[in-house]
Amino acid sequence: MIKLCDLTLGYGHRTVLSHISLALERGSFCAVMGANGCGKTTLLRCVGGLMRPLGGQVLVGGHDVATLAARPMAQLVAYVQQHPQTDFEFSAFETVLMGRNPYQRRLENESQADWDIVEQAMRQTGTWHLRLAKLDEISGGELQRVMLARAIAQQTPVMLLDEPVSNLDVQHQFGIMDLLGGVEGKTILIVLHDLNLALRYCPSLILIGQGGVVYHGPTCEGLTPENIERVFGVSASVDGGYIRFLH
Amino acid sequence: MTPTTRTSRPYAWLPALLSVLLVAAVVWSSLAGVVKIAPADLLSSDIFVNLRLPRIVTAILVGAALSVSGAAYQSVFRNPLTDPYVLGVSSGASLGAAVAIVAGLENSTWGIGAAALLSALATVWLIYRVAAIGNRLHTSTLLLTGVCLTLLLSAVVTFLMVLHQDKMERIVFWTMGSFSSSSWFDVALLLPVVLAGSFVVIYLAKDLNLLLAGSETARSLGVEVERVKRLLLLATTLMVAFAVSSCGVIGFVGLIVPHCMRLVCGPDNRRVVPCSLIGGALFMLLCDTASRTLLQPAELPVGSITAIVGAPLFIYLLYRNKKSY
């Protein structure tokens, strides 16, 4: 579903990630992990077509992202930013409704079907009761869930989620991860910082460090004490499917 | 179940109400003035057909153009303080008009208008060239360049006025803005531009909403951000340039009317833009009619009326909105 071919990413002359080649099957639920500033967001932005790679190619569903127009791209990939803008006057409901934009024509109003899809997405993420609130009136965790609801309402085969659970309480973290793990057929790339959350929910893992991909494969085989030490500089032990830090 | 407030178009009647008020304002403006004309004689009256009516239509078109552009700018720049003149259209036009007046064209309305139009378009083109990186428009650079060039060009206009003190009054009067010399020629120039420009903005109203959420979000929700921005700026710049060169710089309308509409009917540009179109036309027509009837036969500058009437209204709406929190 997602194929990266000899991808090099960066800003101007500063290269962040170089020569990445990997492929993700349709239906993968894959965690993207690595230290701060290692290029996780850059990778997601590039797969989402929001920035051009310095070299190489991204294929999503067989299409070259660089040449795909915004509308077909938005029907293919939903992207949840790490820091969404909230300084605007729209309500949470209207914000989620914007997720239906890729399917609407101009000068055309939302259909009943759009409204139903939005309601379902908001109920799934536990944000339906916030529908009339403005985005700057709700908490950081609630905001993340509203943004996730918009990505769900977008009904795309691929979702790119940049730390969508970082502000959530434990109960909602589990709820959202259950929800994401439970959808059939969607390819999801999710940036996480909680190693145990990744271990528990995401079958596959991309570990980023030292300007490239350190590991790509099953999560349980990738989160070894050696890899954790190498990427995060923290010693840890893995016992019984649980990571304990020795710090 | 569908949610009730804030999402289900609570003010769907607003465009209809504004349209009715606009028709009433046209009737009032047709009858008001130094020369009293009986309603039955209107169409046979030269004063009405060749002076009052073109003036009414021009005020409507300019009010609509400025308000629609203001609404679009405020969304594109994600900044509530932007007005249609922020990209230097007004200062460019003023400089063109001042040069034309100094060069001896002070009695040719047509000459001043043409000079103002060319100079306005050249100014905006220059600003675009500065702010465009490749084919991307950097909006904050665009704003800063606009503000900077506006200051520079105003300084040049001041300079011209000091050097040509005999023409100072004429230049000052032009920059204050007035519909007193509006003719059918102005209408013929403005009408196609305002119709086409407003259509573009209304057509892209949903994209404007998404731009408010930030350009990355807009792009990931299917908006061709750069293309839409360029199209919007082209449409609005042309509208504002034609408006300014036909009647001078009339402030406040483009800033305040979209805000008032937003305060009444919410942030959705699919409502804000059409309401601004009708509301801006109505507001400008009322202000112009007031400017020529309040102290008749003298005429007040219409720009001062827009500010004196508009500012308190705006402050009242802000106050009312504050209480609803």
Interface residues (C-beta under 8 A of the other chain):
Chain A: R45 G48 G49 L50 A69 A70 R71 M73 A74 Q75 V77 A78 Y79 Q81 P84 Q85 D87 F88 E89 F90 S91 F93 E94 T95 L97 M98 G99 N101 P102 Q104 R106 L107 W115 E119 R131 L132 Q154
Chain B: M1 T2 P3 T5 R6 T7 R78 I202 Y203 L204 K206 D207 N209 L210 L212 A213 G214 E216 T217 R219 S220 L221 G222 V223 E224 V225 R262 G266 P267 D268
